[in-house]
């Protein structure tokens, strides 16, 4: 269906999980980002090249609605700290 | 003899079917038992006319569609084999979880995917594609033959990731066309 890319400030890589935990989400970190969990919804956050990140639904499809709401909450947090939807590059 | 027979079903329904050497269209099992006698006659006549057993004839059992499917499958298999022998470039497609699913595609070690600001207004980009394809893929289809790997990786706008992948595949085959597909 497509993936939403976010360009983000550099420092977000170093403090994103604190932000999420501060909003009551459980965070499990890994080298490329981590998994944000709330209730039974899971959203993966991937930090990729050129200061971009992607959010990926992780829980089973039956929790699509919960994932969607969690992803929206995570997105709101990211946008509030300076992340911007879309790629900062053309290709 | 023309390869066409006509069969008229008697009775109140006055059903009339035009029969080729393909199946009896619309002849349901119910009708078949109702008109079993005529069906049997048709089989006998057909065997006389065409000298074959319709029951063992794939065209009879599956219709002309069966023949077309077989020919198409054979053509595709031959094409894939030919491309393999000619060592043409190949395309890979990775199916991943996303929102709710996502497709990344590429050629060789290079990957691209449709990503962007919102669904329906995406761009084909390499940002995050390799990570996605290598760490998130549920399954990957590799070795899809194309004529140009660079054409597969062409960037541009896309509505969905699946559409972008299909577009990449078509570009991979039609990149040489003069009208700049």
Interface residues (C-beta under 8 A of the other chain):
Chain A: X1 X2 X3 X4 X5 X32 X44 X46 X48 X49 X50 X52 X54 X55 X56 X57 X58 X61 X64 X67 X68 X71 X85 X86 X87 X89 X90 X91
Chain B: X96 X97 X98 X99 X100 X101 X102 X113 X114 X115 X116 X117 X118 X119 X120 X122 X123 X124 X125 X126 X127 X128 X131 X132 X135 X136 X155 X158 X160 X161 X162
